[in-house]
Each structure stands twice: as structure tokens, then as C-alpha cells.
Amino acid sequence: MGVAACNSTGNSANNDNTPAPSATSTATTKDSVAPKEIITANEAALLEQATKFCRKGKFEAGIEIFDSILRLNPNNSFAYSGRAGAWFTLGKLDKAKEDCEHALKLNSRNAFALYNRGQILSYYHNYDQAIADYTLAIVINPKYAAAYSGRAVCEGYTGKIPLAKVDFKKALELAPFDPSSYYNRGVLYGIMGESDSEMLDYRMALKLYPKYEAALNNMGIVKLKVRKDYQGAITDLSSVIKINPKNAKAWCNRGKAKKELKDYKGAIADMTQAIELNPQYKQAYELRSELYGLTGNKEKAAKDKAIAGALK
């Protein structure tokens, strides 16, 4: 039986194969090259404090500090671009996009804002526009490893594999211990159908950053879709859920793996949780309908099928 991974527009910014934000860094003035923008020592210290929180995965705390900077100085583009990175990681794409635009209106040379806008464009599959933003970020800051990495994945999706390989080589030369470059190269290997190399890169990303949610998620997807290792998929996706209990996609995919192992009760529970997190989750309703049918609950199966049919 074929296995299709769940996709959701809900709670996570990282689809199965979407360029991820750096797992260990957020806003830094070194990435946002802007000679004309002057910030106070206090603002710089607060930016560093917010960055440290985000590096530890405490994005809400980081956002609070970015907010405090903007109360002090509403024209601080670095605070907007840093907050955009945090919003993106939390899956709040509209807020992330708004902050990117604010940052770039204040400072068109804010490379981190361009990078974050590139991530958002890539998430929505606007790869050519994303490449343009990543390229401009690199022009501003030629040592911006994450921008090379993000551009490489977009090049992979648009069939520019040789260019993607060159960009990944550059990214890893600049930042050999940046887990997002390994994650993103793993995504490229996935595009190329090289699942063994893909898994090696995800493992390297996790070695550098053990709580890398997107890498764990993609490992689970490879085990679910390619290797048919359903128990292994459940293990990885359970780790994702432990890191981020609001990841509706992970609940859905774990439910799919449980279905393949004929744990229908467990699969229904996971689909239900995915739907509670994202009531517009069409595929979760479709899968739960199928599961209710397998367990003889025709009334609930019909109800879920009708709901799924009404959703876009």
C-alpha cells in the first residue's frame, strides 16, 4: 500500500522539504550588513540577548525582547528582521512577512530580512523570487552561509542542480558547523531521490543540533514514504511532537504510520489531535474518515468525508 505523507498549512513553517531557518541562530548584526544604520549599545545588547533565547529555541522569549527594542526605537530594522525569523520558525508566516517588509522599508540592505523573506517565498514555492532575495542578501554579505544554503534548495527545486551543489559547497565552507546547511542539503538529496545521502545529512544536522525539529520530521517522512520503516517513522515523529506538540503535520504523519501497522485506534487519536490543532486540515479528515471506515464506524466516516469535501 502506498503511503502519502500528510501536508498541512497549519502550525509549522517547515513542510517536509522546505528550506529551514538556521537552527542555532536568529538576528545578528553581522548578517544584516547596514553601514548607515546606527543602534545604541543598549539596543545591541538586547539584540544579542534575544538572539541567545532564539538559539535555545525560546522564540517567544526572544520575540518579547525584540518587542522591547521596537518600543525603544521603532526604526530598528534588526529587531524587525530578528522577530521575523522567530515568527517564521513558529509558523506565523503572515507576521514574519510583515516584519520583513518593515525591516526592508527601514533598511534595504538588511540581509537577514532578505533571507527571511526568501524563506517565506520558498515556503510558498515562489522559488525564483526566493532566489532573488537570497542572491541580494549574498551581494550585501558575501559570507552569509545560510543564504547560500537557502538559495541552493530553491535551485534544486527549479532543476538547477549544478548551481545548488556549488552553493552548498560554499555554505559549508563558510559555516561547517551550521546544522541548517546540512538539513538543506539533505532536502536537495531528497529532491534528487538519493535517500541514503539525505538521511546522512539529517543525522549530521541533528548531531549539531539535537532538537532540530525539521530534520527529525524529514527523517520520519523518509522512513514513512521511502523505507516503509513505520516503527522508525513513529519514533522520529514522536520526537518531533515532544519538541513541538503543536506540529499538526507530525501528528498526522505519525497517525499514517500507525495505520500501516494496523494500530487504528492510535491512528485515529493522532488524526484527531491534528484536526484539533488545525481544524482546516483536509487530509487529516480524509485519513480519519478512512480509519473510521476500517473500524466499522460508518457514521463518523461519512461525517469526516463530508467535512473534507467542503474544505479546500
C-alpha positions, 0 to 999 in steps of 0.5 A, spaced: 500 500 500 502 506 498 503 511 503 502 519 502 505 523 507 500 528 510 501 536 508 498 541 512 498 549 512 497 549 519 502 550 525 509 549 522 513 553 517 517 547 515 513 542 510 517 536 509 522 539 504 522 546 505 528 550 506 529 551 514 531 557 518 538 556 521 537 552 527 542 555 532 541 562 530 536 568 529 538 576 528 545 578 528 548 584 526 553 581 522 548 578 517 544 584 516 550 588 513 547 596 514 553 601 514 548 607 515 544 604 520 546 606 527 543 602 534 545 604 541 549 599 545 543 598 549 539 596 543 545 591 541 545 588 547 538 586 547 539 584 540 544 579 542 540 577 548 534 575 544 538 572 539 541 567 545 533 565 547 532 564 539 538 559 539 535 555 545 529 555 541 525 560 546 522 564 540 517 567 544 522 569 549 526 572 544 520 575 540 518 579 547 525 582 547 525 584 540 518 587 542 522 591 547 527 594 542 521 596 537 518 600 543 525 603 544 526 605 537 521 603 532 526 604 526 530 598 528 530 594 522 534 588 526 529 587 531 524 587 525 528 582 521 530 578 528 522 577 530 521 575 523 525 569 523 522 567 530 515 568 527 517 564 521 520 558 525 513 558 529 509 558 523 506 565 523 508 566 516 503 572 515 507 576 521 514 574 519 512 577 512 510 583 515 516 584 519 520 583 513 517 588 509 518 593 515 525 591 516 526 592 508 522 599 508 527 601 514 533 598 511 534 595 504 540 592 505 538 588 511 540 581 509 537 577 514 530 580 512 532 578 505 533 571 507 527 571 511 523 573 506 526 568 501 524 563 506 517 565 506 517 565 498 520 558 498 515 556 503 510 558 498 514 555 492 515 562 489 522 559 488 525 564 483 523 570 487 526 566 493 532 566 489 532 573 488 532 575 495 537 570 497 542 572 491 541 580 494 542 578 501 549 574 498 551 581 494 550 585 501 554 579 505 558 575 501 559 570 507 552 569 509 552 561 509 545 560 510 543 564 504 547 560 500 544 554 503 537 557 502 538 559 495 541 552 493 534 548 495 530 553 491 535 551 485 534 544 486 527 545 486 527 549 479 532 543 476 538 547 477 542 542 480 549 544 478 548 551 481 545 548 488 551 543 489 556 549 488 552 553 493 552 548 498 559 547 497 560 554 499 555 554 505 559 549 508 565 552 507 563 558 510 559 555 516 561 547 517 558 547 523 551 550 521 546 544 522 541 548 517 546 547 511 546 540 512 538 539 513 538 543 506 542 539 503 539 533 505 532 536 502 536 537 495 538 529 496 531 528 497 529 532 491 534 528 487 531 521 490 538 519 493 535 517 500 541 514 503 545 521 502 539 525 505 538 521 511 546 522 512 545 529 512 539 529 517 543 525 522 549 530 521 544 536 522 541 533 528 548 531 531 549 539 531 543 540 533 539 535 537 532 538 537 532 540 530 525 539 529 525 539 521 530 534 520 527 529 525 520 530 521 524 529 514 527 523 517 520 520 519 517 522 512 523 518 509 522 512 513 514 513 512 514 514 504 521 511 502 523 505 507 516 503 509 520 503 516 513 505 520 516 503 527 522 508 525 517 513 522 513 513 529 519 514 533 522 520 529 515 523 529 514 522 536 520 526 537 518 531 533 511 532 537 515 532 544 519 538 541 513 541 538 506 538 540 503 543 536 506 540 529 499 538 526 503 535 520 507 530 525 501 528 528 498 526 522 504 523 519 505 519 525 497 517 525 499 514 517 504 510 520 500 507 525 495 505 520 500 501 516 501 497 522 494 496 523 494 500 530 487 504 528 485 506 534 492 510 535 491 512 528 485 515 529 487 519 536 493 522 532 488 524 526 484 527 531 489 531 535 491 534 528 484 536 526 484 539 533 490 543 532 488 545 525 481 544 524 482 546 516 486 540 515 483 536 509 487 530 509 487 529 516 479 528 515 480 524 509 485 519 513 480 519 519 474 518 515 478 512 512 480 509 519 473 510 521 471 506 515 476 500 517 473 500 524 466 499 522 464 506 524 460 508 518 457 514 521 463 518 523 466 516 516 461 519 512 461 525 517 469 526 516 468 525 508 463 530 508 467 535 512 473 534 507 469 535 501 467 542 503 474 544 505 479 546 500 
